[in-house]
Amino acid sequence: MAHEDVAISISQLVGALASTRLPNVSNSEELGEVTLNDSRILTMLEGLSATYGWAQFSDMKDLKNRKAEDMLWLWCMHSMWTSPVCKHLLATTCRAGWSSLTNCRQFGRELRSYTNGQRPDLVCFLGPIARPAHAVFCELKFEKQRVPEQPEDHRDYDKVIDGSTLIPTSYVLIDGTLSMDAERTQKSLRTPRNEMLEYLVIAP
């Protein structure tokens, strides 16, 4: 995969993620209820199951716990699902650690190499499935009402900075919040290894 093609795909992916909006609800309990009853999310999960081999929604027991970060993940996936320029990325996008629920078993070698097995929340591999040329690792954090301040405050900032991978990797740190005082944000940084690091704040 040519370098310019990798750069274009990363830009398309980050653009889709940056467009994510959370439902305008008061707390994480409402976020879980609204998300898992939203026809757009259910249609997406049905499509991912039918087209890319993901498990049926009824088998995704982890989602039944309605953890806020899982809901944030679903809305990020929905942004990719509905983006006209990200369709080619869906076959190589997965939830690391959910090997039997999404399609990440095929990338076990690449995922095991990341920070001593601490797997990222959302992964997109670029290039051929058998031998990806690049990876984008996204780490999610959710705050109920606190307004995120800066990338260094993200829970997984050190994990990204200190991580290592087998293939070239770019990173996205995502702070999700229900705070109406939060400003949707996108900042571009570099890691000490000179890898791309994007920081996003996602709000209603």
SULMO-V893645 format. One record per residue. N is the residue number from 1. RES is the residue in one small letter. SS is DSSP state (A for helix, B for strand, O for the rest). PHI is phi as a letter, one per 40 degrees, with the letter a starting at -180 (* if undefined). Layout:
N,RES,SS,PHI
N,RES,SS,PHI
This chain:
1,m,O,*
2,a,O,c
3,h,A,d
4,e,A,c
5,d,A,c
6,v,A,c
7,a,A,c
8,i,A,c
9,s,A,c
10,i,A,c
11,s,A,c
12,q,A,c
13,l,A,c
14,v,A,c
15,g,A,c
16,a,A,c
17,l,A,c
18,a,A,c
19,s,O,c
20,t,O,c
21,r,O,b
22,l,O,c
23,p,O,c
24,n,O,c
25,v,O,b
26,s,O,c
27,n,O,a
28,s,A,c
29,e,A,c
30,e,A,c
31,l,A,d
32,g,A,c
33,e,A,c
34,v,A,c
35,t,A,c
36,l,A,c
37,n,O,b
38,d,O,c
39,s,A,c
40,r,A,c
41,i,A,c
42,l,A,c
43,t,A,c
44,m,A,c
45,l,A,c
46,e,A,c
47,g,A,c
48,l,A,c
49,s,A,c
50,a,A,c
51,t,A,c
52,y,A,b
53,g,O,g
54,w,O,c
55,a,O,c
56,q,O,c
57,f,A,d
58,s,A,c
59,d,A,c
60,m,O,c
61,k,A,c
62,d,A,c
63,l,A,c
64,k,A,c
65,n,O,c
66,r,O,f
67,k,O,c
68,a,A,c
69,e,A,c
70,d,A,c
71,m,A,c
72,l,A,d
73,w,A,d
74,l,A,c
75,w,A,c
76,c,A,c
77,m,A,c
78,h,A,c
79,s,A,c
80,m,A,c
81,w,A,c
82,t,A,c
83,s,O,c
84,p,O,c
85,v,O,b
86,c,O,b
87,k,A,d
88,h,A,c
89,l,A,c
90,l,A,c
91,a,A,c
92,t,A,b
93,t,B,b
94,c,B,a
95,r,O,b
96,a,O,d
97,g,O,g
98,w,O,b
99,s,O,c
100,s,O,c
101,l,O,b
102,t,O,b
103,n,O,b
104,c,A,c
105,r,A,d
106,q,A,c
107,f,A,b
108,g,A,d
109,r,A,c
110,e,A,c
111,l,A,c
112,r,A,c
113,s,O,c
114,y,O,c
115,t,A,f
116,n,A,f
117,g,A,g
118,q,O,c
119,r,O,c
120,p,O,c
121,d,O,c
122,l,B,b
123,v,B,b
124,c,B,b
125,f,B,c
126,l,B,b
127,g,O,h
128,p,O,c
129,i,O,d
130,a,O,c
131,r,O,a
132,p,O,c
133,a,O,c
134,h,B,a
135,a,B,b
136,v,B,b
137,f,B,b
138,c,B,b
139,e,B,b
140,l,B,b
141,k,B,a
142,f,B,b
143,e,B,b
144,k,O,c
145,q,O,b
146,r,O,c
147,v,O,c
148,p,O,d
149,e,O,b
150,q,O,a
151,p,A,d
152,e,A,c
153,d,A,c
154,h,O,c
155,r,O,d
156,d,O,b
157,y,A,c
158,d,A,c
159,k,A,d
160,v,A,c
161,i,A,c
162,d,A,c
163,g,O,c
164,s,O,a
165,t,O,b
166,l,O,c
167,i,O,b
168,p,O,d
169,t,B,b
170,s,B,b
171,y,B,b
172,v,B,b
173,l,B,c
174,i,B,b
175,d,B,b
176,g,B,b
177,t,B,a
178,l,O,c
179,s,O,c
180,m,O,c
181,d,O,c
182,a,O,c
183,e,O,b
184,r,O,c
185,t,B,b
186,q,B,a
187,k,B,b
188,s,B,b
189,l,B,b
190,r,B,b
191,t,O,c
192,p,O,d
193,r,O,c
194,n,O,g
195,e,O,c
196,m,B,c
197,l,B,b
198,e,B,b
199,y,B,b
200,l,B,b
201,v,B,b
202,i,B,b
203,a,O,b
204,p,O,c
